Amino acid sequence: GNDDDDDNSEENIPTKRRSYSRQPMDDNDDDDDESNSHVSEYMCVSEVVDSIETLHGYSYVRAMYLALQKEKETALHVKSFHPDDFAHALQFCDYANIADVLVSREAKSIEEEKHSVGDSQLSKILDSILTPVPGDAEHFYWHVDADEDFVKEAQDSPRLNLENMLSAGLASFSDVNDESATQSDSHTDTDLESFEATLSIDSEPTETTDKDCASPQIIPPLFVKFILDGKVITKKDFAKIDKSSALTACATIFRQDFSAKEEYVGNKQALPEVHNALALKLQSRLDAYVAEQTLERLRHQGESISQIDLQAAMKCLMKADNVISETVPVYFFLPRLDLLAAASAPTGSERDIDNGFLLLNREILLQNTIKMRKCGHAFFAAETESRDSPLPFWCFAMIERTFGFVSIYVHHPLGEDAARDICELICNTVHQTCHRVNQLVLLDSLHTTRTASRYLLIDEKQNNEKEYNRSLDEDGSTDKYTYAPPGHFGCPIKFRTVFSLYHRCAPSQVIVALEASVLHNFAVSNRRGIFVYKDETGYVFYMKLESHDDNIELLVFGVNRPGPSITDQLKRLLQKKIASISVDTISSLLTKNPHFNLLPTDLSFIHSFETMWQQLEDGDAPSAESSVHLYEFPPHVHDPFIVLVYFLQNILGSGFFHRLREADSEDNEPDADSKEVTEWRDMNFTTGINVPFEPREFSLFYNNAPSPLDPKEQAVSTLTKQGAIYSETTGTGIALIE
C-alpha cells in the first residue's frame, strides 16, 4: 500500500488517500493445489478489503462526529457537510431507539403566550442537548456540556488507530500466505477467525504488551434523528405539532450487516456508555416536557379538578423540571415524658406520635395561610381567585410518617424563582402548623393533668435549663430528643377584658378573692395565678388576672378565639363577683362606722348597682318604675311630717337602718339614677298636700350587717321578731331610702 497526500480537498482540510494492491503468490505450487490456493487467496483478500472499507467507513463517519465535537477546541470550523458525503457516512450506521414519548399540541400559560416567539418549548429543550448537523436538517449531534467530562473521556478513549489495526491485520494475513503452500486447507478457518476478531469493533480489547497493536474498540458516533408518527422531522416541525403523536428519538450505531438496508433496532440492545448517557438524559428531558405540558393542561381546570386528575398531576410533578422540593422535619411533644422528640425516633410513646400526626393532618386543612385540600395521602394547594380560575401553581405536601418529615413539591409556570418563593411560604406554613400542633398537645395535657409543662409556661422559681438536662439524663438518651427553650410553645393572647373597680377596693385583694372563688376550680397546680379552661368548642385556654391601677384585666391565652362561655359567661360571672366585693366593702365600712360620710361616687355606685346587676343577670336594664316605689298616705292623715318623724325614730331603732350622711361635693354631677330620684322629689302631684321639708333629714340607708344603736337617735331597739326574720332573708348589701 502507499499513501498520497491531497492538499486540494474542500475547505483546505488535509486528507490522505491510501491504495492497496494484490501481490502474486509463489508459482512453485503443484497444479492440483493451484486452484484451491487461488480461491483461498481471493477469499482472504476480499475479506481484508471489506474489513478495511468497513473500518474506513467507521472512521469516516466518526471523524465527522469528532470534527463537530472538537470544533470549540480546535481551529477547525465545519460550516457544512456536503449532503452526499454525510449520506455516504450514514451508510455505515444503523439506528437504535433511545427515547419514546407521546406529545401533543403545546399548552401555554397566558404569560408564555405573551412572550412566545420563534421556537416551541420542545425545541428549546432539545437545543439544550442537541445541535443540528450543518448540511443536514434531519440529524442532530450531542454537544457535550462542560460538566459531562465522563462522556468526553468515553468518546476520546480508545480512539481508532487504523494504522495499528491494519498492521496487526496484514501481519496475520502475511503469516497466512507464508503457510498457504503447504497448509492451504488448514490455515483458513483458524487464522481468518483470528483476523476477524482483530478487526471486530464489538470485541473487547485483548491484553498485549504492545499498546499500539491492541485490538481496538471504537465508539459509534452519536447522530440523532426524530421520527413523528413514522415520519422523520426537522427542528422546524416541532413547532407544528398540533395533535397527539408518537415521538421517537433514534441514535446512530455502527452497522453490522451491510447486506440489509437501514435498520432500526429496539432500545433493548446493549448500547455504548455514551449512548446510554444520552438516552437517559434525552428520555428524562422528554418525560419532563410531557409532564410539564400535562400539568399546564390540568392547571386550567382550577379548583374543581378531580381526584383522578390530581393523582395524575402528582405523578407528573415527580418527572417535571423546574420543581422545587423541600423537607420539613417534624417534632412532637410527648406528655408522658415532658420532652420534645423527633417524629421518626422510637421513643416508647408511639401513641403520642400517632396523635401528633392526626392533629397535623387536621391542622394543615384548617390553617388559613394558604388553602389546602386533601388528595389521597398528600395535600394539594388549591389557592385560586375564584372557582373557575386556573390554578396559579402546583404544590403538593406529603406527610412522610416513616421518615418523620413533610415533603413539599412546587412547580410554577413562571419558573424556579417563583416556585422557590411559594415553597418557602409552604415551608413556613408547615413549621407554624407543627408549632400549633404542639401547642394543642400541651394545652390538652395542661387541662387533663392541671400541671403545666416548662415548654408552655416558664416556672420562674426553677432552673428550667437544669430541669431539662435532668430529664434527658433520666431517660438515658439525647439523640432522639430535641431542645426547645422554656416557654417556646407559649400561646398568644386570644381574648382580654378590663374590669373597673370600685375606688375603695384594692386590686390585689380583689384578684385574691376572684382566684379563691370564681376561678378556684380551674387552678393549675404548679403555676400560681394560672387557670385552665376548656370551652364549648373543645379548645383549651389558660388564663390569668393582672392589676392595672384601679382596673383588673383578664388575659386568655390559646390557639383559637374562645367561645361565649369565656367571652360572655365567665366575663359576667367575674363582673358580678367584683360588684359583690364592692358592695361588701361599703357594707363593712358602714358597719364599723354608721356615721361615715359617703362620697358622691359611693352614692352613685349604690344608685347604679341594681341596674348593673340586672344587666349582668338578664342582659336588660330595669325600668325606672322598678327602681323607685311611691307610698301614699291615707286621706285622714292631716300632718304627714309628724308621721315621717315617728317613722324615722322607729325604724332607726332596728339596728339595720341608719341616717344617710353625704359628703358635700360641688364638682361631681349626679348620675342618671340620682336624677331619676330627684325628679320624683320635684314632682308636683295633682292631689294631696305639699309639705316642704329637707330631703336629707329623711334619707336613710339599710345595711344588712347591723350596727349598735345610736343613743342620740333611738336608745331602745324597735326590731320586731318579724323584722329579724326579714333581715335574715334580705341578703348582704346596701339599700337607700329617700
RAMOQUI-V845533 format. One record per backbone hydrogen bond with DSSP energy under -1.0 kcal/mol. CO is the residue of the C=O (numbers start at 0). NH is the residue of the N-H. If there is no record, write none. Layout:
BEGIN
co/nh
CO/NH
CO/NH
END
This chain:
BEGIN
co/nh
1/18
3/16
5/14
8/11
9/12
14/5
16/3
18/1
32/36
33/37
34/38
35/39
36/40
37/41
38/42
39/43
40/44
41/45
42/46
43/47
44/48
45/49
46/50
47/51
48/52
49/53
50/54
51/55
52/56
53/57
54/58
55/59
56/60
57/61
58/62
59/63
60/64
61/65
62/66
63/67
64/68
65/69
69/73
81/85
82/86
83/87
84/88
85/89
88/91
89/92
91/254
93/252
94/264
95/250
98/248
100/246
102/244
108/112
109/113
110/114
111/115
119/123
120/124
121/125
122/126
125/128
125/129
128/142
130/140
132/135
133/80
138/132
139/223
140/130
144/147
147/151
148/152
149/153
150/154
151/155
152/156
160/164
161/165
162/166
163/167
164/168
165/169
166/170
167/171
168/172
169/173
170/174
171/175
172/176
173/177
174/178
178/182
182/186
186/190
187/191
188/192
189/193
190/194
191/195
192/196
193/197
194/198
195/199
210/213
222/251
223/139
224/249
225/232
226/247
227/230
230/227
234/237
236/239
237/240
244/102
245/228
246/100
247/226
248/97
248/98
249/224
250/95
252/93
262/94
264/96
265/268
271/275
272/276
273/277
274/278
275/279
276/280
277/281
278/282
279/283
280/284
281/285
282/286
283/287
284/288
285/289
286/290
287/291
288/292
289/293
290/294
291/295
292/296
293/297
294/298
297/300
298/301
298/390
301/304
305/309
306/310
307/311
308/312
309/313
310/314
311/315
312/316
315/318
315/319
323/409
325/407
327/405
329/342
331/340
333/337
333/338
338/333
339/481
340/331
341/344
348/352
349/353
350/354
351/355
352/356
353/357
354/358
355/359
356/360
357/361
358/362
359/363
360/364
361/365
362/366
370/381
372/379
374/377
377/374
378/396
379/372
385/388
393/410
394/380
395/408
396/378
397/406
398/400
399/403
399/404
403/329
404/399
405/327
406/397
407/325
408/395
409/323
410/393
411/414
414/418
415/419
416/420
417/421
418/422
419/423
420/424
421/425
422/426
423/427
424/428
425/429
426/430
427/431
428/432
429/433
430/434
431/435
432/436
433/437
434/438
435/439
436/440
437/441
438/442
439/443
440/444
441/445
442/446
443/447
444/448
445/449
449/524
452/455
452/456
453/486
454/488
458/461
461/463
462/466
463/467
464/468
465/469
466/470
467/471
468/472
469/473
470/474
471/475
479/341
484/487
486/489
491/557
494/555
496/553
498/551
501/504
505/509
506/510
507/511
508/512
509/513
510/514
511/515
513/518
518/521
519/522
521/531
526/529
529/523
530/542
532/540
534/537
538/534
540/532
541/556
542/530
543/554
545/552
547/550
549/500
550/547
551/498
552/545
553/496
554/543
555/493
555/494
556/541
562/565
562/566
563/567
563/568
564/569
567/571
568/572
569/573
570/574
571/575
572/576
573/577
574/578
575/579
576/580
577/581
578/582
579/583
580/584
581/585
582/586
583/587
584/588
585/589
586/590
587/591
588/592
592/595
597/662
598/602
599/603
600/604
601/605
602/606
603/607
607/611
608/612
609/613
610/614
611/615
612/616
613/617
633/636
638/642
639/643
640/644
641/645
642/646
643/647
644/648
645/649
646/650
647/651
650/653
652/717
654/706
655/702
657/700
660/597
670/674
671/675
672/676
673/677
674/678
675/679
676/680
677/681
693/696
694/697
695/698
698/659
699/736
700/657
701/734
709/712
709/713
719/723
720/724
721/725
722/726
723/727
725/729
732/703
734/701
736/699
END
